Amino acid sequence: MKLNALVIKNIPYYGQLMRLDKPIGILLLLWPTYWALWLANDGLASLHNFIVFTLGVVVMRSAGCVINDFADRKVDGAVKRTAKRPLAAGHVLPGEALSLFVLLIFLAFLLVITLGLNTILLSFGALALAFTYPFMKRFTHLPQVVLGAAFGWAIPMAYMASTGTVPMQAWLLFVANVLWTVAYDTMYAMVDRDDDVKIGVKSTAILFSQLDRHIIFLLNGCFIGLLLAIGFLENLTWEYFIGLSVAVALLLYQQWLIRTRERETCFKAFINNHYVGMAVFAGLFFSYW
């Protein structure tokens, strides 16, 4: 009875641990997944695939947040932005977090087994990336690259589930998403850069140093370039390119926001990427309309 009472009492903290109160990560994962579903199906993604991939994104993003906080439980307390996270604040025990992670992975597996053997095999890549990313910041200044791969792995899975193959366009989209993720997560890391330097955590924000804004600009330029190439390869209509134009305007706005490298404006720029993903999807949606 005491255990059940403890679980019920901690439900709000479990929600915080999964970042259900901060859906920006879900949205940043969903948009590229929807890009892939629309491109792979010429705008006619099946309802089954749409539901499975939407739920899968929510579950896997939640699992990624849980294992991330487990990995960072001893350092989050030293960072202003993360000091009140449930594990860092002692509201959730490490064992509880691991149990929740296993449960979420099991739920994700129940979803993926409805998509066919080859997609199931690809899903193990998603699991490996989700589990290893949180520990990368101890060993490399490029954990954002691993995060980009984790955030983009739904792209080849969506193609495989829809067409039975993963064509060149899928990998171009995957690389584009990795570049975009490194760019916006560098903005996110700029918020914590001072704290990360003190505690010895690595990131692209630290690696890029005073070239951070320039490299973000270059990464986003390559991201848009690849999306343009996909548009021409897929013979998409003018609506898609209008969506890309809106995305470019938003990315330029982000450059203006991060010009002073202040915490608040860097975080605002990071959040703004949700609208970039939405603009690209809107262009795709109306291109197939």
Secondary structure, 3 states (H helix, E strand, C coil): CHHHHHHHHHHHHHHHHCCCCCCHHHHHHHHHHHHHHHHHCCCCCCHHHHHHHHHHHHHHHHHHHHHHHHHCCCCHHHCCCCCCCCCCCCCCCHHHHHHHHHHHHHHHHHHHCCCCHHHHHHHHHHHHHHHHHHHHCCCCCCHHHHHHHHHHCHHHHHHHHHHCCCCHHHHHHHHHHHHHHHHHHHHHHHHHHHHHHHHCCCCHHHHHHHHHHHHHHHHHHHHHHHHHHHHHHCCCCHHHHHHHHHHHHHHHHHHHHHHHCCHHHHHHHHHHHHHHHHHHHHHHHHHCC
